[in-house]
């Protein structure tokens, strides 16, 4: 599995003779409750992207580890880009890569807060590429693949955790990090009473409504064994999807 940041430019040039596709992992650096690692979203996306790269022999770009997490910034350690900043980052990444000859970009995303901004960034990028009159700009395609929304992953989470999966600091994502980094497993008492249904507004309001950072989740249910199952399902499903993406018109 080739990694862009561990390749030389002649190797990238040779790769482009066989494929115009690239996998780009993107996540976030933000609070994940008392048990979850700050880098959970980026760590999961990076590992799954590398797994997909190994199966498909796709080039994998460097992980974008900071995303749009403004609503988590009332918790120490969270780093966030504004949506407008993240859009510019994505646009500049893609313009550089398209100029080099890449045309298919498969973003493996680990953070729900990135979804809207990424979709907007894709639209902006298509327009910019056209404005710049880059050759074959109309052939550029961007695909957003949220690993945690893979049907096989959602099904397993439902079987293992039911409604205790929640929507942030979930046992499924914590389990993946436990599988990947067993030396960093955290075990702390969790309050069984956890909010789940409030809308997301400002960072201060988020912390007031979700005091320990969890959103309807019971992170204590996570195990490394579960994490391996989630990882394997996501890698297999997204490998199939990446191949389909490359073949699509």
C-alpha positions in Angstrom: 0.0 0.0 0.0 1.7 3.2 -1.1 1.5 6.3 1.1 1.9 9.7 -0.5 4.1 11.0 2.3 6.4 8.0 2.1 6.7 8.2 -1.7 9.1 10.1 -4.0 7.8 12.2 -6.8 9.0 9.7 -9.5 7.0 7.0 -7.6 3.9 9.2 -7.6 4.4 9.9 -11.3 4.6 6.2 -12.0 1.5 5.5 -9.9 -0.4 8.0 -12.0 0.3 5.9 -15.1 -1.8 3.2 -13.5 -4.4 5.1 -11.5 -5.8 8.6 -11.1 -7.3 7.8 -7.7 -6.3 8.7 -4.2 -7.7 8.0 -0.7 -7.6 10.9 1.7 -8.4 10.2 5.4 -9.9 13.0 7.4 -11.0 13.3 11.0 -10.8 15.6 13.9 -8.9 16.3 17.1 -11.6 16.8 19.7 -13.0 15.5 23.0 -14.6 12.1 23.0 -15.9 11.9 26.6 -13.9 10.7 29.6 -12.8 7.5 27.9 -12.3 8.4 24.2 -9.0 9.7 22.8 -8.8 13.2 21.5 -7.6 11.9 18.1 -10.3 9.2 17.8 -11.8 10.5 14.5 -8.5 11.0 12.8 -7.0 7.7 14.1 -9.9 5.6 13.0 -10.1 7.3 9.5 -6.3 6.9 9.0 -6.2 3.2 10.0 -9.3 2.3 7.9 -7.9 4.3 4.9 -4.6 2.4 5.1 -6.5 -0.9 5.3 -8.5 0.1 2.1 -5.2 1.1 0.5 -3.7 -2.3 1.2 -6.6 -4.1 -0.4 -7.0 -1.9 -3.4 -3.4 -0.8 -3.8 -4.6 2.8 -3.8 -2.3 5.7 -2.9 -3.2 7.1 0.5 -2.7 10.7 1.3 -1.6 12.2 4.6 -4.4 12.3 7.2 -6.2 15.6 7.7 -6.3 15.4 11.5 -8.1 18.7 12.4 -11.6 19.2 11.2 -14.7 21.3 11.9 -15.3 20.8 15.7 -16.2 24.2 16.9 -19.0 22.8 19.1 -16.5 20.8 21.1 -14.1 23.7 21.8 -15.4 24.2 25.4 -13.5 21.0 26.3 -9.7 21.3 26.8 -7.6 19.9 24.0 -10.1 20.3 21.1 -8.6 21.9 18.0 -11.0 23.1 15.3 -11.0 24.8 11.9 -13.8 27.1 10.9 -16.0 25.7 8.1 -14.6 28.4 5.8 -11.0 27.5 6.7 -11.6 23.8 6.2 -13.2 24.4 2.8 -10.1 26.4 1.7 -7.8 23.6 3.0 -9.7 21.0 1.0 -9.8 23.2 -2.1 -6.1 23.8 -2.0 -5.3 20.1 -1.5 -7.4 19.1 -4.4 -6.2 21.8 -6.8 -2.6 20.8 -6.2 -3.4 17.1 -6.7 -5.5 17.7 -9.9 -2.7 19.8 -11.4 -0.5 16.7 -10.9 -2.9 14.5 -12.7 -5.2 13.0 -10.0 -8.9 12.9 -10.8 -10.7 10.7 -8.2 -10.6 11.6 -4.5 -12.1 9.2 -2.0 -12.3 10.9 1.4 -12.6 8.4 4.3 -14.1 10.5 7.0 -14.3 9.8 10.8 -16.1 12.9 12.0 -19.8 13.8 11.5 -19.0 17.5 12.0 -17.0 17.4 8.7 -19.8 16.2 6.5 -21.5 19.4 5.5 -18.3 21.3 5.1 -16.7 18.6 2.9 -19.7 18.5 0.6 -19.6 22.3 0.3 -15.8 22.1 -0.3 -16.3 19.6 -3.2 -18.8 22.0 -4.9 -16.4 24.9 -4.5 -13.5 22.9 -5.9 -15.4 21.8 -9.0 -16.1 25.5 -9.7 -12.6 26.6 -9.0 -11.1 23.9 -11.3 -13.4 25.1 -14.1 -12.5 28.8 -13.5 -8.8 27.9 -13.6 -9.3 26.1 -16.9 -7.4 23.1 -15.7 -7.4 20.4 -18.4 -10.0 17.6 -17.8 -11.4 19.5 -14.8 -14.8 18.0 -15.7 -13.4 14.5 -15.0 -12.6 15.3 -11.3 -14.8 13.4 -8.8 -14.9 13.6 -5.0 -16.5 10.9 -2.9 -17.3 11.2 0.8 -17.2 7.9 2.7 -18.1 8.1 6.4 -16.8 4.8 7.8 -19.1 4.9 10.8 -22.1 5.0 8.5 -21.2 1.9 6.6 -24.3 -0.4 6.7 -22.3 -3.3 8.1 -20.8 -1.1 10.8 -24.1 0.3 11.8 -25.6 -3.2 11.9 -22.8 -4.5 14.2 -23.1 -1.4 16.5 -26.9 -2.1 16.8 -26.3 -5.7 17.6 -23.6 -5.0 20.2 -24.9 -1.8 21.9 -28.5 -1.1 20.9 -29.5 2.4 21.8 -26.4 2.8 24.0 -24.3 3.4 20.9 -25.4 7.1 20.9 -24.0 9.5 18.4 -20.7 10.9 19.9 -18.0 9.2 21.9 -19.7 6.0 20.8 -18.5 2.6 21.9 -17.9 1.6 18.3 -15.4 4.4 17.6 -13.8 4.0 21.0 -13.5 0.2 20.3 -11.6 0.9 17.1 -9.1 3.0 18.9 -8.7 0.3 21.6 -8.0 -2.2 18.8 -5.5 0.1 17.2 -3.8 1.4 20.4 -4.3 -1.0 23.2 -1.6 0.8 25.2 -3.8 3.9 25.3 -7.0 2.2 26.6 -8.8 4.3 29.3 -11.1 2.9 32.0 -13.0 5.5 34.1 -16.4 5.5 35.8 -19.1 6.9 33.6 -22.3 8.5 34.7 -25.1 6.3 33.4 -27.3 9.3 32.9 -26.3 10.9 29.6 -28.2 13.3 27.4 -28.8 12.4 23.8 -31.4 14.5 22.0 -30.4 18.2 22.3 -29.6 20.1 19.1 -26.1 21.4 18.7 -25.5 25.2 18.9 -22.6 27.0 20.6 -19.6 25.3 22.3 -20.7 26.6 25.7 -24.3 25.3 25.1 -23.0 21.9 24.0 -20.9 21.5 27.2 -23.9 22.6 29.4 -26.1 20.0 27.7 -23.5 17.2 27.4 -21.4 17.8 30.6 -18.9 14.9 30.0 -18.9 15.2 26.2 -20.9 12.0 25.4 -24.0 12.1 23.3 -26.3 9.2 24.3 -23.3 6.8 24.3 -21.9 4.3 26.8 -18.3 4.2 25.9 -17.6 1.6 28.6 -19.1 -1.1 26.4 -16.2 -0.9 23.9 -13.6 -3.7 23.7 -10.6 -4.1 21.4 -12.3 -7.3 20.0 -15.3 -5.2 19.0 -12.9 -2.7 17.5 -11.3 -5.3 15.3 -14.7 -6.3 13.9 -15.7 -2.7 13.2 -12.3 -2.1 11.5 -12.6 -5.3 9.3 -16.1 -4.5 8.2 -15.4 -0.9 7.4 -12.2 -1.8 5.4 -14.0 -4.5 3.4 -17.1 -2.3 2.6 -15.1 0.8 1.7 -12.7 -1.2 -0.5 -15.6 -2.4 -2.6 -17.0 1.1 -2.7 -13.6 2.6 -3.7 -13.3 0.2 -6.6 -16.8 1.1 -7.7 -16.0 4.8 -7.4 -13.0 4.4 -9.8 -15.1 2.6 -12.4 -18.0 5.0 -12.3 -18.4 7.4 -15.2 
